[in-house]
Amino acid sequence: MLKYTATRVARLFVIVVGALTIMFLLQRLSGDPVTLILPDLSNERQAIELRAELGLDRPVYVQYGLFIGNALTGDFGKSYIQGQPVLDVVLQRLPATLKLAAFAVVLAAVGGTILGAVGALWRGRLADRLLVAGSLLGQSVPTFWLGIMFILFFAVRLRWFPASGDDTWRHIILPGVTLASFSLARTTRIARASMIEALTQDYIRTARAKGAGEFRVVAYHALKNASISVVTVTAFMFSTLIGGAIVTEVVFAWPGVGRLIVDSVLQRDFPVVQGAVFVTALIVATTYMLLDVVYRLIDPRIGST
C-alpha cells in the first residue's frame, strides 16, 4: 500500500509540473508583458529596465529553471499588474470557485439521482423519454451558450436572478445551474441505468415478496444500491468542475480563479496565471490521487497487477 501511494504521489508531481511547464511555454508565445505594464509614452530604456527587474531579459531556460524551483516552494513572485504576492491574489479568489463548484456538485448529484430514479421507475413512458432526451441535450449544449440564454431569459427578461456578482444566494443560481448542466445530465443517465439494473435484482423481488411497500423497496433497497455509482461519479465531478469553471465564471463575471486566469492571460500577467494554474492543477490531481488511494483501500486488487 505504501508503494502504491508513493507511486500516486509521484504521478501527482509529474502532472503538476507538466501543467506548469506547458503554461510557461504558452505564455512566452503570447507576447511581452512589459508593453502592457508601461504607459504608452514610456521609452525603450524604461522597458529594458523593467524587463531586467522582472527577469524577462534572461534566457527562457533560465527563467523556467528559476520558476520551477520557486514554484516548488510556493513562491510565484508578485503580480505584474497588482503588485501583490501571487498566492495571495489566487487564494483570495479560490473560495468563490470552491463555492460555485460545490453548489454545482450538490445540484448535479442530488438532482441527477432523483431524475434518474424517476426515469427508471417510469421506464418507456413519456416522462422517461423526455428525461433521456434532456440528458442527451444537456451533454451537448455548450456551456457558454447556455449561460448567455439563462442571462437573457431569467436575468434580463424575467428579472428573477442577477446576471453577475456573488453578493447574495441569488447570484449563485444561474452560474451554478449552468456549471452543473453537463454533470447533471451525465449523472441522470448513470443513475437511471444503475436504478434499472437494481430493480431487476433478486433482493428487490425478495423484498416485495415479504410484503415491503413499494416506496420502501425503491427508496431503501434499490436507490441505496444504485447510488454507489453516483457517489463515485460525484467524487470525480468536483475536480472536473473546479477545472472547468473558467467559461462559467467569465460569462457571469463570477470573481473566481477561472476569471482571474482569463483576465491575467489578457494582461500577460505571467506569475498570476502560473500560480492559478498551479493551485487548480494541484486540487484536481490531489483529488484523483486520494480517490485512487481510497479505491485501493476498499479493494486491494486495484493496481496490484
ChimeraX attribute file (.defattr): number of C-alpha atoms within 10 A of each C-alpha:
attribute: neighborCount
match mode: 1-to-1
recipient: residues
	/A:1	12
	/A:2	8
	/A:3	8
	/A:4	14
	/A:5	15
	/A:6	11
	/A:7	13
	/A:8	19
	/A:9	16
	/A:10	11
	/A:11	14
	/A:12	20
	/A:13	15
	/A:14	13
	/A:15	16
	/A:16	20
	/A:17	18
	/A:18	13
	/A:19	16
	/A:20	23
	/A:21	15
	/A:22	11
	/A:23	16
	/A:24	20
	/A:25	12
	/A:26	11
	/A:27	17
	/A:28	14
	/A:29	8
	/A:30	11
	/A:31	11
	/A:32	15
	/A:33	21
	/A:34	19
	/A:35	14
	/A:36	15
	/A:37	15
	/A:38	13
	/A:39	9
	/A:40	8
	/A:41	6
	/A:42	10
	/A:43	10
	/A:44	9
	/A:45	9
	/A:46	12
	/A:47	15
	/A:48	13
	/A:49	12
	/A:50	16
	/A:51	17
	/A:52	12
	/A:53	10
	/A:54	14
	/A:55	14
	/A:56	17
	/A:57	14
	/A:58	12
	/A:59	9
	/A:60	14
	/A:61	9
	/A:62	12
	/A:63	15
	/A:64	16
	/A:65	11
	/A:66	13
	/A:67	19
	/A:68	17
	/A:69	13
	/A:70	13
	/A:71	17
	/A:72	12
	/A:73	8
	/A:74	14
	/A:75	16
	/A:76	24
	/A:77	19
	/A:78	20
	/A:79	20
	/A:80	21
	/A:81	16
	/A:82	11
	/A:83	10
	/A:84	13
	/A:85	17
	/A:86	24
	/A:87	22
	/A:88	14
	/A:89	19
	/A:90	22
	/A:91	15
	/A:92	13
	/A:93	19
	/A:94	20
	/A:95	14
	/A:96	19
	/A:97	22
	/A:98	18
	/A:99	15
	/A:100	25
	/A:101	25
	/A:102	18
	/A:103	19
	/A:104	25
	/A:105	26
	/A:106	16
	/A:107	19
	/A:108	27
	/A:109	25
	/A:110	16
	/A:111	17
	/A:112	25
	/A:113	26
	/A:114	17
	/A:115	23
	/A:116	31
	/A:117	28
	/A:118	18
	/A:119	26
	/A:120	22
	/A:121	17
	/A:122	13
	/A:123	14
	/A:124	10
	/A:125	11
	/A:126	11
	/A:127	15
	/A:128	20
	/A:129	14
	/A:130	12
	/A:131	19
	/A:132	19
	/A:133	12
	/A:134	15
	/A:135	23
	/A:136	16
	/A:137	14
	/A:138	20
	/A:139	15
	/A:140	12
	/A:141	12
	/A:142	14
	/A:143	22
	/A:144	17
	/A:145	12
	/A:146	20
	/A:147	24
	/A:148	17
	/A:149	14
	/A:150	19
	/A:151	23
	/A:152	14
	/A:153	13
	/A:154	15
	/A:155	17
	/A:156	14
	/A:157	10
	/A:158	10
	/A:159	12
	/A:160	13
	/A:161	18
	/A:162	19
	/A:163	25
	/A:164	20
	/A:165	15
	/A:166	19
	/A:167	9
	/A:168	9
	/A:169	8
	/A:170	14
	/A:171	17
	/A:172	24
	/A:173	18
	/A:174	24
	/A:175	32
	/A:176	24
	/A:177	21
	/A:178	28
	/A:179	30
	/A:180	28
	/A:181	26
	/A:182	21
	/A:183	26
	/A:184	29
	/A:185	26
	/A:186	22
	/A:187	28
	/A:188	29
	/A:189	24
	/A:190	21
	/A:191	28
	/A:192	27
	/A:193	17
	/A:194	23
	/A:195	26
	/A:196	20
	/A:197	14
	/A:198	20
	/A:199	20
	/A:200	11
	/A:201	11
	/A:202	10
	/A:203	14
	/A:204	18
	/A:205	13
	/A:206	12
	/A:207	15
	/A:208	14
	/A:209	9
	/A:210	9
	/A:211	9
	/A:212	14
	/A:213	10
	/A:214	12
	/A:215	10
	/A:216	13
	/A:217	20
	/A:218	18
	/A:219	12
	/A:220	11
	/A:221	16
	/A:222	23
	/A:223	22
	/A:224	13
	/A:225	16
	/A:226	23
	/A:227	18
	/A:228	13
	/A:229	15
	/A:230	22
	/A:231	15
	/A:232	12
	/A:233	16
	/A:234	19
	/A:235	16
	/A:236	15
	/A:237	22
	/A:238	22
	/A:239	21
	/A:240	17
	/A:241	22
	/A:242	23
	/A:243	18
	/A:244	15
	/A:245	25
	/A:246	20
	/A:247	21
	/A:248	25
	/A:249	27
	/A:250	21
	/A:251	20
	/A:252	23
	/A:253	16
	/A:254	26
	/A:255	19
	/A:256	25
	/A:257	29
	/A:258	28
	/A:259	22
	/A:260	21
	/A:261	22
	/A:262	16
	/A:263	15
	/A:264	20
	/A:265	17
	/A:266	12
	/A:267	17
	/A:268	23
	/A:269	23
	/A:270	25
	/A:271	22
	/A:272	29
	/A:273	27
	/A:274	26
	/A:275	27
	/A:276	25
	/A:277	21
	/A:278	22
	/A:279	18
	/A:280	21
	/A:281	22
	/A:282	17
	/A:283	17
	/A:284	20
	/A:285	21
	/A:286	18
	/A:287	17
	/A:288	17
	/A:289	19
	/A:290	15
	/A:291	15
	/A:292	17
	/A:293	19
	/A:294	12
	/A:295	15
	/A:296	17
	/A:297	12
	/A:298	10
	/A:299	11
	/A:300	12
	/A:301	10
	/A:302	13
	/A:303	12
	/A:304	9
	/A:305	4
